[in-house]
Amino acid sequence: MIQFKNIRWKNFLSTGNAWTEIDFERSPSTLIIGENGTGKSTLLDALTFSLFNKPFRNVSKPQLINTINGKNLRTEINFQIGSKNYCIKRGLQPRIFEIEVNGEKLDKNANIRDFQKYLEENILKLNYKSFTQI
């Protein structure tokens, strides 16, 4: 089972160059509520982009980058599966995709598509479609 610890992002959609962070460990469960336009969907897009390299909503990747800054989109998500702690870092302009396991960066000898496949099949054990239907 995946236990999310935190997620943070910057220059993602309407958020600027300062990190926005959500801590999922403050309580055993997290309820996300808010008025329209307060970032609930942005959180979901950042979560799915971090894990699967695509947003939850039908938004193209170039549209994810904050239009004012136009670069340095970054997301980081930390989670635990069993006894292992993972950190996934993604970015656009420049492109970044890193996976850390217990603080050690995985060696990325494969191309991005194969590295993504490794993440889905060996770490998450689910794909984008399954994740978005849960």
DSSP file (Angstrom, degrees, kcal/mol; ACC not computed):
  #  RESIDUE AA STRUCTURE BP1 BP2  ACC     N-H-->O    O-->H-N    N-H-->O    O-->H-N    TCO  KAPPA ALPHA  PHI   PSI    X-CA   Y-CA   Z-CA
    1    1 A M              0   0    0      0, 0.0    81,-0.6     0, 0.0     2,-0.5   0.000 360.0 360.0 360.0 137.3    0.0    0.0    0.0
    2    2 A I  E     -A   81   0A   0     79,-0.1     2,-0.6   122,-0.1    79,-0.2  -0.708 360.0-167.1 -84.0 128.1    1.2    3.5   -0.9
    3    3 A Q  E     -A   80   0A   0     77,-2.5    77,-2.2    -2,-0.5     2,-0.2  -0.940  15.0-144.6-116.1 107.6    1.4    5.9    2.0
    4    4 A F  E     -A   79   0A   0     -2,-0.6    75,-0.3    75,-0.2     3,-0.1  -0.503  19.1-179.5 -72.4 135.9    1.9    9.4    0.8
    5    5 A K  E     -     0   0A   0     73,-3.1    19,-2.3     1,-0.4    20,-0.8   0.838  59.6 -32.2-100.4 -52.2    4.0   11.6    3.0
    6    6 A N  E     -AB  78  23A   0     72,-1.5    72,-2.7    17,-0.2    -1,-0.4  -0.987  45.7-154.0-162.3 164.3    4.1   14.9    1.2
    7    7 A I  E     +AB  77  22A   0     15,-2.0    15,-2.8    -2,-0.3     2,-0.3  -0.992  13.8 179.6-141.3 145.7    4.0   16.6   -2.2
    8    8 A R  E     +AB  76  21A   0     68,-2.4    68,-2.5    -2,-0.3     2,-0.3  -0.992   2.0 174.1-146.0 154.6    5.3   19.9   -3.3
    9    9 A W  E     -AB  75  20A   0     11,-2.0    11,-2.7    -2,-0.3     2,-0.3  -0.982   9.8-168.2-153.4 160.1    5.4   21.9   -6.5
   10   10 A K  E    S+A   74   0A   0     64,-2.0    64,-2.1    -2,-0.3     7,-0.2  -0.983  73.8  18.0-150.8 155.5    6.4   25.2   -8.1
   11   11 A N  S    S+     0   0    0      5,-3.4    55,-1.9    -2,-0.3     2,-0.6   0.817  86.7 141.2  52.3  33.9    5.8   26.9  -11.4
   12   12 A F  B >  S-F   65   0B   0      4,-0.3     3,-2.3    53,-0.2    53,-0.2  -0.933  72.6 -49.8-110.6 117.9    3.0   24.4  -11.9
   13   13 A L  T 3  S-     0   0    0     51,-4.4    54,-0.3    -2,-0.6    51,-0.0  -0.353 127.5  -9.4  52.9-121.5   -0.2   25.8  -13.5
   14   14 A S  T 3  S+     0   0    0     52,-0.1    -1,-0.3    -2,-0.1     2,-0.2   0.482 112.1 102.4 -88.3   0.0   -1.2   29.0  -11.7
   15   15 A T    <   -     0   0    0     -3,-2.3    51,-0.2     1,-0.1    -5,-0.1  -0.592  63.6-139.1 -84.3 147.6    1.3   28.6   -8.8
   16   16 A G        -     0   0    0     -2,-0.2    -5,-3.4    -5,-0.2    -4,-0.3   0.182  38.9 -64.6 -90.6-154.1    4.5   30.7   -8.9
   17   17 A N  S    S+     0   0    0     -7,-0.2     2,-0.3    -6,-0.1    -2,-0.0   0.453 103.4  89.9 -82.1  -2.1    8.1   30.2   -8.2
   18   18 A A  S    S-     0   0    0      1,-0.1    -7,-0.3     0, 0.0     2,-0.1  -0.765  88.1-103.2 -92.8 142.6    7.7   29.5   -4.4
   19   19 A W        -     0   0    0     -2,-0.3     2,-0.5    -9,-0.1    -9,-0.2  -0.401  26.4-156.2 -65.0 134.9    7.1   25.9   -3.3
   20   20 A T  E     -B    9   0A   0    -11,-2.7   -11,-2.0    -2,-0.1     2,-0.4  -0.967  20.4-171.0-105.4 128.0    3.5   24.9   -2.4
   21   21 A E  E     -B    8   0A   0     -2,-0.5     2,-0.5   -13,-0.2   -13,-0.2  -0.971  19.3-165.0-130.6 138.1    3.6   21.9   -0.1
   22   22 A I  E     -B    7   0A   0    -15,-2.8   -15,-2.0    -2,-0.4     2,-0.7  -0.987  12.4-152.9-118.8 125.2    1.0   19.6    1.3
   23   23 A D  E >   -B    6   0A   0     -2,-0.5     3,-0.6   -17,-0.2   -17,-0.2  -0.880  11.3-176.2-100.5 114.0    1.9   17.4    4.3
   24   24 A F  T 3  S+     0   0    0    -19,-2.3     3,-0.4    -2,-0.7   -18,-0.2   0.480  75.2  69.2 -87.4  -2.9   -0.1   14.2    4.4
   25   25 A E  T 3   +     0   0    0    -20,-0.8    -1,-0.2     1,-0.2   -19,-0.1   0.405  67.8  93.2 -97.1   2.9    1.3   13.0    7.7
   26   26 A R  S <  S+     0   0    0     -3,-0.6    -1,-0.2     1,-0.1    -2,-0.1   0.791 103.6   2.7 -66.2 -26.3   -0.3   15.6    9.9
   27   27 A S  S    S-     0   0    0     -3,-0.4    -1,-0.1     1,-0.0     0, 0.0  -0.961  83.5 -98.9-152.0 165.5   -3.1   13.3   10.5
   28   28 A P  S    S+     0   0    0      0, 0.0     2,-0.3     0, 0.0    -2,-0.0   0.762 108.3  24.7 -62.6 -24.7   -4.1    9.7    9.6
   29   29 A S  S    S-     0   0    0      2,-0.0     2,-0.4    -4,-0.0    -4,-0.0  -0.971  70.8-146.4-138.8 155.9   -6.4   10.9    6.8
   30   30 A T        -     0   0    0     -2,-0.3     2,-0.5    -4,-0.0    -6,-0.0  -0.985   5.9-164.9-127.6 127.8   -6.5   14.0    4.7
   31   31 A L        -     0   0    0     -2,-0.4     2,-0.7     2,-0.0    -2,-0.0  -0.952  10.2-153.1-110.8 127.2   -9.7   15.7    3.4
   32   32 A I        +     0   0    0     -2,-0.5     2,-0.3     2,-0.0    -2,-0.0  -0.896  28.4 154.5-104.6 114.7   -9.2   18.2    0.6
   33   33 A I        +     0   0    0     -2,-0.7     2,-0.3     5,-0.0    -2,-0.0  -0.925   5.4 127.0-133.6 160.0  -12.0   20.9    0.5
   34   34 A G        -     0   0    0     -2,-0.3     3,-0.1     5,-0.0     5,-0.1  -0.876  53.3 -73.1 166.0 165.1  -12.1   24.4   -0.8
   35   35 A E    >   -     0   0    0     -2,-0.3     3,-1.4     1,-0.2     5,-0.3  -0.207  69.1 -73.1 -67.8 165.7  -13.9   27.0   -2.9
   36   36 A N  T 3  S+     0   0    0      1,-0.2    -1,-0.2     2,-0.1     0, 0.0  -0.378 120.7  23.4 -58.8 138.2  -13.6   26.9   -6.7
   37   37 A G  T 3  S+     0   0    0     -3,-0.1    -1,-0.2    -2,-0.0    -2,-0.1   0.614  86.5 113.9  82.8  12.8  -10.2   28.0   -7.9
   38   38 A T  S <  S-     0   0    0     -3,-1.4    -2,-0.1    -4,-0.0    -3,-0.1   0.504  92.4 -93.4 -97.6  -3.3   -8.3   27.3   -4.6
   39   39 A G  S  > S+     0   0    0     -4,-0.1     4,-2.2    -5,-0.1     5,-0.2   0.570  82.3 128.4 111.5  10.1   -6.1   24.5   -6.0
   40   40 A K  H  > S+     0   0    0     -5,-0.3     4,-1.7     1,-0.2     5,-0.1   0.944  85.7  40.7 -62.4 -46.9   -7.9   21.2   -5.3
   41   41 A S  H  > S+     0   0    0      1,-0.2     4,-2.8     2,-0.2    15,-0.2   0.831 110.7  58.7 -71.1 -31.6   -7.5   20.1   -8.9
   42   42 A T  H  > S+     0   0    0      2,-0.2     4,-2.8     1,-0.2    -1,-0.2   0.911 104.6  51.4 -62.4 -41.6   -4.0   21.5   -9.1
   43   43 A L  H  X S+     0   0    0     -4,-2.2     4,-2.4     2,-0.2    -2,-0.2   0.934 111.3  46.9 -58.6 -47.2   -3.0   19.2   -6.2
   44   44 A L  H  X S+     0   0    0     -4,-1.7     4,-2.4     1,-0.2     5,-0.2   0.898 112.7  49.4 -63.9 -41.1   -4.5   16.2   -8.1
   45   45 A D  H  X S+     0   0    0     -4,-2.8     4,-2.6     2,-0.2    -1,-0.2   0.907 111.6  49.2 -63.5 -41.6   -2.7   17.2  -11.3
   46   46 A A  H  X S+     0   0    0     -4,-2.8     4,-2.4     2,-0.2    -2,-0.2   0.889 110.9  51.2 -65.0 -39.1    0.6   17.6   -9.4
   47   47 A L  H  X S+     0   0    0     -4,-2.4     4,-1.8    -5,-0.2    -2,-0.2   0.949 114.8  40.2 -63.2 -50.6    0.2   14.2   -7.8
   48   48 A T  H  X S+     0   0    0     -4,-2.4     4,-3.2     1,-0.2     6,-0.7   0.858 115.0  52.6 -71.1 -33.7   -0.5   12.4  -11.1
   49   49 A F  H  X S+     0   0    0     -4,-2.6     4,-2.0    -5,-0.2    -1,-0.2   0.923 108.6  51.3 -64.4 -42.5    2.2   14.3  -13.0
   50   50 A S  H  < S+     0   0    0     -4,-2.4    -2,-0.2    -5,-0.2    -1,-0.2   0.909 121.8  31.5 -59.1 -43.3    4.7   13.4  -10.3
   51   51 A L  H  < S+     0   0    0     -4,-1.8    -2,-0.2    -5,-0.2    -1,-0.2   0.854 136.7  18.6 -85.0 -36.8    3.9    9.7  -10.5
   52   52 A F  H  < S-     0   0    0     -4,-3.2    -3,-0.2     2,-0.3    -2,-0.2   0.390  94.1-116.2-123.9   2.0    2.9    9.3  -14.2
   53   53 A N  S  < S+     0   0    0     -4,-2.0    -4,-0.2    -5,-0.4    -3,-0.1   0.747  89.0  81.7  66.5  24.4    4.3   12.3  -16.1
   54   54 A K  S    S-     0   0    0     -6,-0.7    -2,-0.3    -9,-0.1    -1,-0.1  -0.971  79.5-112.2-153.9 146.7    0.8   13.4  -17.1
   55   55 A P        -     0   0    0      0, 0.0   -10,-0.2     0, 0.0    -9,-0.1  -0.244  22.7-120.4 -75.2 166.3   -1.8   15.5  -15.2
   56   56 A F  S    S+     0   0    0    -15,-0.2   -11,-0.1   -14,-0.1     2,-0.1   0.909  96.3  59.2 -70.2 -44.2   -5.2   14.1  -14.0
   57   57 A R  S    S-     0   0    0    -16,-0.2     2,-2.0     1,-0.1     0, 0.0  -0.316 107.0 -90.2 -82.0 169.0   -7.1   16.6  -16.1
   58   58 A N  S    S+     0   0    0     -2,-0.1     2,-0.4    -4,-0.1    -1,-0.1  -0.532  77.7 134.1 -80.9  75.5   -7.0   17.0  -19.9
   59   59 A V        -     0   0    0     -2,-2.0     2,-0.1    -4,-0.1     5,-0.1  -0.989  54.6-123.5-126.4 132.5   -4.2   19.5  -19.9
   60   60 A S    >>  -     0   0    0     -2,-0.4     3,-0.7     1,-0.1     4,-0.7  -0.391  26.6-112.9 -73.5 155.9   -1.1   19.3  -22.2
   61   61 A K  H >> S+     0   0    0      1,-0.2     3,-1.3     2,-0.2     4,-0.6   0.886 116.0  55.2 -59.6 -41.4    2.3   19.3  -20.6
   62   62 A P  H >4 S+     0   0    0      0, 0.0     3,-0.7     0, 0.0    -1,-0.2   0.843 103.9  56.8 -60.4 -29.5    3.3   22.7  -22.1
   63   63 A Q  H <4 S+     0   0    0     -3,-0.7    -2,-0.2     1,-0.2     4,-0.1   0.659  93.8  68.9 -73.8 -15.5    0.2   24.1  -20.4
   64   64 A L  H << S+     0   0    0     -3,-1.3   -51,-4.4    -4,-0.7     2,-0.3   0.791  79.5  92.1 -71.9 -27.3    1.3   22.9  -17.0
   65   65 A I  B << S-F   12   0B   0     -3,-0.7   -53,-0.2    -4,-0.6   -54,-0.1  -0.523  94.5-103.1 -74.4 130.0    4.2   25.3  -16.9
   66   66 A N     >  -     0   0    0    -55,-1.9     4,-3.1    -2,-0.3     5,-0.2  -0.285  27.8-141.1 -51.6 127.0    3.3   28.6  -15.2
   67   67 A T  T  4 S+     0   0    0    -54,-0.3    -1,-0.2     1,-0.2   -53,-0.1   0.751  96.1  53.6 -70.6 -24.5    2.8   31.1  -18.0
   68   68 A I  T  4 S+     0   0    0      1,-0.1    -1,-0.2     3,-0.0   -52,-0.1   0.942 121.1  28.6 -75.0 -47.2    4.5   34.0  -16.2
   69   69 A N  T  4 S-     0   0    0      2,-0.1    -2,-0.2     1,-0.0    -1,-0.1   0.860  84.4-163.2 -82.3 -37.1    7.8   32.2  -15.4
   70   70 A G     <  +     0   0    0     -4,-3.1     2,-0.3     1,-0.1    -3,-0.1   0.589  61.5  45.4  68.0  11.1    7.6   29.9  -18.5
   71   71 A K  S    S+     0   0    0     -5,-0.2    -5,-0.2     1,-0.1    22,-0.2  -0.965  75.5  57.1-164.7 176.5   10.2   27.5  -17.0
   72   72 A N        +     0   0    0     21,-3.2     2,-0.3    -2,-0.3    21,-0.2   0.800  53.7 175.4  59.4  36.9   11.4   25.5  -14.0
   73   73 A L  E     + C   0  92A   0     19,-1.7    19,-1.5    20,-0.1     2,-0.4  -0.596  11.4 178.6 -66.8 130.8    8.3   23.5  -13.3
   74   74 A R  E     +AC  10  91A   0    -64,-2.1   -64,-2.0    -2,-0.3     2,-0.3  -0.999  17.1 178.7-138.7 139.2    9.1   21.2  -10.5
   75   75 A T  E     -AC   9  90A   0     15,-2.4    15,-2.5    -2,-0.4     2,-0.4  -0.991   2.7-175.8-134.0 147.3    7.2   18.5   -8.5
   76   76 A E  E     -AC   8  89A   0    -68,-2.5   -68,-2.4    -2,-0.3     2,-0.4  -0.988   1.9-175.1-140.4 131.2    8.4   16.3   -5.7
   77   77 A I  E     -AC   7  88A   0     11,-2.1    11,-2.4    -2,-0.4     2,-0.4  -0.993   6.5-162.1-129.2 135.5    6.4   13.6   -4.0
   78   78 A N  E     +AC   6  87A   0    -72,-2.7   -73,-3.1    -2,-0.4   -72,-1.5  -0.955  22.3 153.6-116.6 133.1    7.5   11.5   -1.1
   79   79 A F  E     -AC   4  86A   0      7,-2.1     7,-3.4    -2,-0.4     2,-0.4  -0.956  31.6-130.3-151.3 167.8    5.8    8.2   -0.2
   80   80 A Q  E     -AC   3  85A   0    -77,-2.2   -77,-2.5    -2,-0.3     2,-0.4  -0.975  12.4-175.5-126.8 138.2    6.4    4.9    1.5
   81   81 A I  E >  S-AC   2  84A   0      3,-2.3     3,-2.0    -2,-0.4     2,-0.2  -0.970  71.1 -43.9-129.5 115.7    5.7    1.4    0.3
   82   82 A G  T 3  S-     0   0    0    -81,-0.6   -79,-0.0    -2,-0.4     0, 0.0  -0.471 123.8 -23.3  62.3-127.2    6.4   -1.3    3.0
   83   83 A S  T 3  S+     0   0    0     -2,-0.2     2,-0.4    -3,-0.1    -1,-0.3   0.389 118.5  96.1 -96.2   2.9    9.7   -0.4    4.6
   84   84 A K  E <   -C   81   0A   0     -3,-2.0    -3,-2.3    17,-0.0     2,-0.4  -0.786  59.7-150.9-101.9 137.1   11.0    1.7    1.6
   85   85 A N  E     -C   80   0A   0     -2,-0.4    17,-3.6    -5,-0.2     2,-0.3  -0.886  16.9-165.7-103.6 134.3   10.8    5.4    1.3
   86   86 A Y  E     -CD  79 101A   0     -7,-3.4    -7,-2.1    -2,-0.4     2,-0.4  -0.897  14.1-169.2-121.9 148.0   10.6    6.9   -2.2
   87   87 A C  E     -CD  78 100A   0     13,-1.9    13,-2.6    -2,-0.3     2,-0.5  -0.981   7.0-165.8-133.9 123.9   11.0   10.4   -3.6
   88   88 A I  E     -CD  77  99A   0    -11,-2.4   -11,-2.1    -2,-0.4     2,-0.5  -0.948   5.8-169.2-110.1 125.7   10.0   11.1   -7.2
   89   89 A K  E     +CD  76  98A   0      9,-2.5     9,-2.5    -2,-0.5     2,-0.3  -0.963   9.1 174.2-117.1 130.8   11.2   14.4   -8.7
   90   90 A R  E     +CD  75  97A   0    -15,-2.5   -15,-2.4    -2,-0.5     2,-0.3  -0.947   0.8 171.1-132.1 154.4    9.9   15.7  -12.0
   91   91 A G  E   > -CD  74  96A   0      5,-1.9     5,-1.8    -2,-0.3     2,-0.4  -0.993  20.8-148.4-157.7 157.6   10.4   18.9  -14.0
   92   92 A L  E   5S+C   73   0A   0    -19,-1.5   -19,-1.7    -2,-0.3     3,-0.2  -0.994  75.7  40.1-128.8 138.4    9.8   20.6  -17.3
   93   93 A Q  T   5S+     0   0    0     -2,-0.4   -21,-3.2   -21,-0.2    -1,-0.2   0.970 132.8  29.8  52.9  70.0   12.1   23.2  -18.8
   94   94 A P  T   5S-     0   0    0      0, 0.0     2,-0.3     0, 0.0   -21,-0.0   0.506 110.8-128.7 -85.1 159.9   14.4   21.6  -18.0
   95   95 A R  T   5 +     0   0    0     -3,-0.2     2,-0.4    -2,-0.1    -3,-0.2  -0.558  32.1 177.2 -75.3 130.4   13.2   18.1  -18.0
   96   96 A I  E   < +D   91   0A   0     -5,-1.8    -5,-1.9    -2,-0.3     2,-0.2  -0.994  14.6 167.3-134.3 139.3   13.9   16.2  -14.8
   97   97 A F  E     +D   90   0A   0     -2,-0.4     2,-0.4    -7,-0.2    -7,-0.2  -0.776  15.9 158.9-152.0 106.7   12.9   12.6  -13.8
   98   98 A E  E     -D   89   0A   0     -9,-2.5    -9,-2.5    -2,-0.2     2,-0.4  -0.967  22.0-161.3-131.1 145.5   14.6   11.2  -10.7
   99   99 A I  E     -D   88   0A   0     -2,-0.4     7,-3.2     7,-0.3     2,-0.4  -0.996   7.8-168.4-125.5 127.9   13.7    8.4   -8.4
  100  100 A E  E     -DE  87 105A   0    -13,-2.6   -13,-1.9    -2,-0.4     2,-0.5  -0.950   4.2-163.8-114.7 137.9   15.2    8.0   -4.9
  101  101 A V  E >  S-DE  86 104A   0      3,-2.9     3,-2.0    -2,-0.4   -15,-0.2  -0.981  79.6 -19.1-120.9 118.7   14.8    4.9   -2.8
  102  102 A N  T 3  S-     0   0    0    -17,-3.6    -1,-0.1    -2,-0.5   -16,-0.1   0.869 130.4 -50.7  50.3  41.0   15.7    5.4    0.9
  103  103 A G  T 3  S+     0   0    0    -18,-0.3     2,-0.5     1,-0.2    -1,-0.3   0.365 115.9 113.6  84.3  -4.8   17.7    8.5    0.0
  104  104 A E  E <   -E  101   0A   0     -3,-2.0    -3,-2.9     0, 0.0     2,-0.3  -0.882  67.2-125.8-104.5 128.5   19.7    6.8   -2.8
  105  105 A K  E     -E  100   0A   0     -2,-0.5    -5,-0.3    -5,-0.2     2,-0.2  -0.528  25.7-122.3 -72.2 129.4   19.2    8.0   -6.4
  106  106 A L        -     0   0    0     -7,-3.2     2,-0.4    -2,-0.3    -7,-0.3  -0.496  28.7-110.0 -70.1 140.2   18.3    5.1   -8.7
  107  107 A D        -     0   0    0     -2,-0.2     2,-1.0     1,-0.1     3,-0.2  -0.597  27.9-153.9 -72.5 123.3   20.7    4.7  -11.7
  108  108 A K        +     0   0    0     -2,-0.4    -1,-0.1     1,-0.2     4,-0.1  -0.700  38.0 145.9-104.8  81.0   18.8    5.8  -14.8
  109  109 A N        +     0   0    0     -2,-1.0    -1,-0.2     2,-0.1     2,-0.1   0.668  57.4  74.2 -85.6 -17.9   20.5    3.9  -17.6
  110  110 A A  S    S-     0   0    0     -3,-0.2     2,-0.0     1,-0.1     0, 0.0  -0.390  93.3 -93.1 -90.1 169.6   17.3    3.5  -19.6
  111  111 A N     >  -     0   0    0     -2,-0.1     4,-2.4     1,-0.1     5,-0.2  -0.281  45.8 -96.6 -74.3 170.8   15.4    6.1  -21.5
  112  112 A I  H  > S+     0   0    0      1,-0.2     4,-2.5     2,-0.2     5,-0.2   0.873 123.1  53.6 -60.0 -40.2   12.6    8.0  -19.8
  113  113 A R  H  > S+     0   0    0      1,-0.2     4,-2.1     2,-0.2    -1,-0.2   0.919 112.0  44.2 -62.3 -44.0    9.8    5.7  -21.1
  114  114 A D  H  > S+     0   0    0      2,-0.2     4,-2.3     1,-0.2    -1,-0.2   0.874 112.7  52.1 -68.5 -37.2   11.6    2.6  -19.8
  115  115 A F  H  X S+     0   0    0     -4,-2.4     4,-2.1     2,-0.2    -2,-0.2   0.884 110.1  49.2 -65.6 -38.7   12.3    4.3  -16.5
  116  116 A Q  H  X S+     0   0    0     -4,-2.5     4,-2.5    -5,-0.2    -2,-0.2   0.908 109.6  51.5 -64.5 -42.9    8.6    5.3  -16.2
  117  117 A K  H  X S+     0   0    0     -4,-2.1     4,-2.8     1,-0.2     5,-0.3   0.900 108.5  51.7 -61.0 -41.3    7.6    1.7  -17.0
  118  118 A Y  H  X>S+     0   0    0     -4,-2.3     4,-2.6     2,-0.2     5,-0.8   0.921 109.4  50.4 -60.8 -44.3   10.0    0.5  -14.2
  119  119 A L  I  X>S+     0   0    0     -4,-2.1     5,-2.9     1,-0.2     4,-1.2   0.931 115.6  41.7 -58.6 -47.8    8.4    2.9  -11.7
  120  120 A E  I  <>S+     0   0    0     -4,-2.5     5,-1.2     3,-0.2     6,-1.2   0.903 122.9  36.3 -69.5 -42.2    4.9    1.7  -12.6
  121  121 A E  I  <5S+     0   0    0     -4,-2.8    -2,-0.2    -5,-0.2    -3,-0.2   0.853 129.1  26.9 -83.3 -35.1    5.6   -2.0  -12.8
  122  122 A N  I  <5S+     0   0    0     -4,-2.6    -3,-0.2    -5,-0.3    -2,-0.1   0.721 132.1  23.3-105.3 -24.3    8.1   -2.5  -10.0
  123  123 A I  I  <<S+     0   0    0     -4,-1.2    -3,-0.2    -5,-0.8    -4,-0.1   0.829 133.0  25.4-106.5 -63.1    7.5    0.3   -7.5
  124  124 A L  I   <S-     0   0    0     -5,-2.9    -4,-0.2     2,-0.1    -3,-0.2   0.853  82.1-151.8 -72.3 -34.6    3.9    1.5   -7.7
  125  125 A K      < +     0   0    0     -5,-1.2     2,-0.3    -6,-0.5    -4,-0.2   0.814  67.1  77.5  59.9  33.7    2.5   -1.7   -9.2
  126  126 A L  S    S-     0   0    0     -6,-1.2    -1,-0.2    -7,-0.1     2,-0.2  -0.961  70.7-131.1-161.2 155.8   -0.2    0.2  -11.0
  127  127 A N     >  -     0   0    0     -2,-0.3     4,-2.6    -3,-0.1     5,-0.2  -0.452  38.0 -91.2-103.8 178.8   -0.5    2.4  -14.1
  128  128 A Y  H  > S+     0   0    0      1,-0.2     4,-2.7     2,-0.2     5,-0.2   0.903 123.0  50.6 -55.9 -47.8   -2.1    5.8  -14.7
  129  129 A K  H  > S+     0   0    0      1,-0.2     4,-0.9     2,-0.2    -1,-0.2   0.928 112.9  45.4 -61.4 -46.3   -5.5    4.4  -15.6
  130  130 A S  H >> S+     0   0    0      1,-0.2     4,-0.6     2,-0.2     3,-0.6   0.917 113.4  50.8 -62.5 -42.9   -5.7    2.2  -12.5
  131  131 A F  H >< S+     0   0    0     -4,-2.6     3,-1.0     1,-0.2    -2,-0.2   0.914 109.2  49.6 -62.0 -44.2   -4.5    5.0  -10.3
  132  132 A T  H 3< S+     0   0    0     -4,-2.7    -1,-0.2     1,-0.2    -2,-0.2   0.660 108.6  54.2 -73.5 -14.0   -7.0    7.6  -11.6
  133  133 A Q  H <<        0   0    0     -4,-0.9    -1,-0.2    -3,-0.6    -2,-0.2   0.524 360.0 360.0 -94.4  -6.6   -9.9    5.1  -11.1
  134  134 A I    <<        0   0    0     -3,-1.0    -1,-0.2    -4,-0.6    -2,-0.1   0.461 360.0 360.0 -83.1 360.0   -9.1    4.5   -7.4
